[in-house]
Amino acid sequence: MTGRDDEHGGRRGPRGGVTVTGFGEAEAVPDVAIADLGAEARAVDAERALAEAGECLDRMRAVLREAGVDDRWLRTTQSSTWTDGSARGSSRVVARLGLQVTLHDVAVAGDVVGAAVVAGGEPARMDGIRLEVSDPTQPRERAREAAWADAVARATHWATLSGRRLGEVQWVTEGGSDAVPLRMGRAMGVAKAMSVPVEAGQQIVSADVTVRWAWAEPSV
């Protein structure tokens, strides 16, 4: 019996074998908090609105730096203006500036973000906080190992059910391997002392692998 092309662009040997997909997961504790902050100000013109929003961000940056955040972990994410005509009798220009901060101590992230928002005053905004794993290498490896073990178990079961034995692996295709960020809540301006609730919890890193085995002996 001649070989034939498979969907992966290679050549299969004689027909016969089993293709399965294994799934695996591993837990990881987030150790980084990424907060999306901002300032939104309204004024009679763009210059004044931008100045007010900029001063708000300056106050927020000062608090973040006092908390030990290095400038390399501060990043501008947005700078925009638009006209708001909803006010009676006149329009106002709205300026929006965004600031993203990466915090490497999840335990105090809520306090630091809260203090920054309070320091910013009325224009300050907090668009959300997400938690991530700074180095997902080890949990990804554990998830892949679990996915491989699952694939072997599935293939072995199919082989047993069909009265066959597994032969050599013909090809392997890796699927997803991701840690889904945990997204915290969103808040608008805050006018009093606050601490944003942040719990590290655990993330699930997942992986899947599709494997093709040939049968150990030719079909009868």
C-alpha positions as CSV (number, residue, x, y, z in Angstrom):
1,M,0.0,0.0,0.0
2,T,1.5,3.4,-1.0
3,G,1.9,6.4,1.2
4,R,-0.3,9.5,0.9
5,D,0.0,13.2,1.8
6,D,-1.3,14.3,5.2
7,E,-2.6,17.6,6.2
8,H,0.8,18.6,7.6
9,G,2.5,18.5,4.3
10,G,4.5,15.3,4.9
11,R,4.1,11.8,3.6
12,R,2.4,9.1,5.7
13,G,3.4,5.5,5.6
14,P,0.9,2.7,5.1
15,R,-2.5,3.5,6.4
16,G,-3.1,2.6,10.0
17,G,-2.5,4.5,13.2
18,V,-4.2,6.8,15.6
19,T,-4.2,10.6,15.9
20,V,-5.2,12.1,19.3
21,T,-5.1,15.5,21.0
22,G,-3.9,15.7,24.6
23,F,-4.7,18.6,26.9
24,G,-2.8,19.7,30.0
25,E,-2.9,22.5,32.6
26,A,-0.6,23.9,35.2
27,E,-1.1,26.4,37.9
28,A,1.0,29.6,38.3
29,V,0.9,32.4,40.9
30,P,0.9,35.8,39.3
31,D,3.7,38.0,40.5
32,V,3.2,41.1,38.4
33,A,0.4,43.7,38.4
34,I,-0.1,45.9,35.4
35,A,-2.4,48.9,36.1
36,D,-3.9,51.1,33.3
37,L,-4.2,54.6,34.8
38,G,-5.2,57.9,33.1
39,A,-6.3,61.5,33.4
40,E,-9.3,63.1,31.8
41,A,-9.8,66.8,32.0
42,R,-12.3,69.3,30.4
43,A,-11.5,72.9,29.6
44,V,-12.5,75.7,27.2
45,D,-9.6,74.7,24.8
46,A,-7.2,71.9,24.2
47,E,-4.2,73.6,25.7
48,R,-5.8,74.0,29.1
49,A,-7.4,70.5,29.0
50,L,-4.1,68.9,28.2
51,A,-2.3,71.0,30.8
52,E,-4.7,69.9,33.5
53,A,-4.5,66.2,32.5
54,G,-0.7,66.4,32.4
55,E,-0.5,67.9,35.9
56,C,-2.7,65.0,37.1
57,L,-0.4,62.4,35.6
58,D,2.6,64.2,37.1
59,R,1.1,63.9,40.5
60,M,0.4,60.2,39.9
61,R,3.9,59.6,38.6
62,A,5.4,61.3,41.7
63,V,3.5,58.9,44.0
64,L,4.5,55.9,42.0
65,R,8.2,56.9,42.0
66,E,8.0,57.4,45.8
67,A,6.7,53.9,46.0
68,G,9.8,52.6,44.3
69,V,8.5,52.3,40.7
70,D,11.4,52.8,38.2
71,D,10.7,55.0,35.2
72,R,11.2,52.0,32.9
73,W,8.0,50.5,34.3
74,L,6.0,53.7,33.4
75,R,4.6,53.9,29.9
76,T,2.4,56.4,28.1
77,T,-0.5,54.6,26.5
78,Q,-2.8,57.3,25.2
79,S,-2.9,61.0,24.3
80,S,-6.1,62.3,22.7
81,T,-8.5,65.2,22.7
82,W,-12.1,65.7,21.5
83,T,-14.9,68.2,21.8
84,D,-17.8,67.5,24.1
85,G,-20.9,69.5,23.0
86,S,-23.2,68.1,25.6
87,A,-22.8,71.1,27.9
88,R,-25.6,73.7,27.6
89,G,-24.7,76.8,25.6
90,S,-21.0,75.8,25.0
91,S,-18.7,73.0,24.1
92,R,-15.8,71.8,26.1
93,V,-12.6,70.2,25.0
94,V,-11.8,66.9,26.7
95,A,-8.2,65.7,27.0
96,R,-7.4,62.1,27.8
97,L,-3.9,60.9,28.8
98,G,-3.0,57.3,29.6
99,L,-0.3,55.8,31.8
100,Q,0.5,52.2,32.3
101,V,2.5,51.1,35.4
102,T,4.0,47.6,36.0
103,L,4.3,46.7,39.7
104,H,6.5,43.8,40.8
105,D,5.0,43.4,44.2
106,V,1.4,42.2,44.0
107,A,1.0,42.4,47.7
108,V,1.2,46.2,47.8
109,A,0.0,46.9,44.2
110,G,-3.5,47.9,45.4
111,D,-2.2,50.4,47.9
112,V,0.2,51.9,45.4
113,V,-2.4,52.3,42.7
114,G,-4.9,53.7,45.1
115,A,-2.5,56.3,46.4
116,A,-1.6,57.3,42.8
117,V,-5.2,57.8,41.9
118,V,-6.0,59.8,45.0
119,A,-2.9,62.0,44.3
120,G,-4.1,62.6,40.8
121,G,-7.3,64.2,42.0
122,E,-10.6,64.5,40.2
123,P,-9.2,64.0,36.7
124,A,-7.6,60.7,37.7
125,R,-8.9,57.5,36.3
126,M,-8.1,53.8,36.8
127,D,-9.2,51.7,33.8
128,G,-8.2,48.4,35.3
129,I,-5.5,46.1,36.8
130,R,-4.5,42.8,35.4
131,L,-2.2,40.2,37.0
132,E,0.4,38.2,35.0
133,V,3.2,35.7,35.5
134,S,6.5,37.4,34.7
135,D,8.2,34.1,33.7
136,P,5.7,31.4,32.5
137,T,8.4,29.1,31.3
138,Q,8.1,26.5,34.1
139,P,4.3,26.3,34.2
140,R,4.2,26.1,30.4
141,E,6.6,23.1,30.5
142,R,4.4,21.4,33.2
143,A,1.3,22.0,31.0
144,R,3.0,20.5,28.0
145,E,4.1,17.5,30.0
146,A,0.6,17.0,31.2
147,A,-0.7,17.4,27.6
148,W,1.7,14.8,26.4
149,A,0.8,12.3,29.1
150,D,-2.9,12.9,28.2
151,A,-2.2,12.2,24.6
152,V,-0.3,9.0,25.4
153,A,-3.1,7.8,27.6
154,R,-5.7,8.5,24.9
155,A,-3.7,6.8,22.2
156,T,-3.0,3.8,24.3
157,H,-6.7,3.5,25.2
158,W,-7.6,3.6,21.5
159,A,-5.0,1.0,20.7
160,T,-6.3,-1.3,23.4
161,L,-9.8,-0.9,22.2
162,S,-8.8,-1.8,18.6
163,G,-6.5,-4.6,19.6
164,R,-3.4,-2.9,18.4
165,R,-0.1,-1.6,19.8
166,L,1.3,1.9,19.4
167,G,4.3,2.2,17.1
168,E,6.5,5.2,16.3
169,V,5.4,8.8,16.5
170,Q,4.9,10.2,13.0
171,W,4.3,13.8,13.8
172,V,3.6,16.2,16.7
173,T,1.7,19.5,16.5
174,E,1.6,21.9,19.5
175,G,-1.5,23.9,20.2
176,G,-2.1,26.7,22.6
177,S,0.1,27.4,25.6
178,D,-1.2,30.5,27.3
179,A,-1.6,32.0,30.7
180,V,-4.8,34.1,30.8
181,P,-4.3,37.4,32.6
182,L,-6.6,38.0,35.5
183,R,-8.5,41.2,35.0
184,M,-9.5,43.3,38.0
185,G,-12.2,45.9,38.2
186,R,-12.5,49.4,36.7
187,A,-13.0,52.6,38.6
188,M,-13.3,56.3,37.7
189,G,-12.1,59.3,39.7
190,V,-11.6,58.9,43.4
191,A,-11.5,61.7,46.0
192,K,-10.5,60.0,49.2
193,A,-7.8,57.6,50.5
194,M,-8.3,54.2,48.9
195,S,-6.6,50.8,48.3
196,V,-7.6,48.8,45.2
197,P,-8.4,45.2,46.2
198,V,-5.8,43.0,44.5
199,E,-5.6,39.2,45.2
200,A,-2.9,37.3,43.3
201,G,-4.8,34.0,43.3
202,Q,-3.7,31.5,40.6
203,Q,-3.6,31.5,36.8
204,I,-4.1,28.4,34.8
205,V,-1.6,27.8,32.0
206,S,-2.9,25.5,29.3
207,A,-1.4,23.5,26.5
208,D,-2.6,21.0,23.9
209,V,-0.7,18.7,21.6
210,T,-1.9,16.6,18.6
211,V,0.1,13.5,18.0
212,R,0.0,10.8,15.2
213,W,1.2,7.3,16.1
214,A,1.6,4.5,13.6
215,W,0.5,1.0,14.6
216,A,3.3,-1.2,15.8
217,E,2.4,-3.9,13.3
218,P,0.9,-3.6,9.8
219,S,-2.8,-3.9,9.3
220,V,-4.0,-7.4,8.3
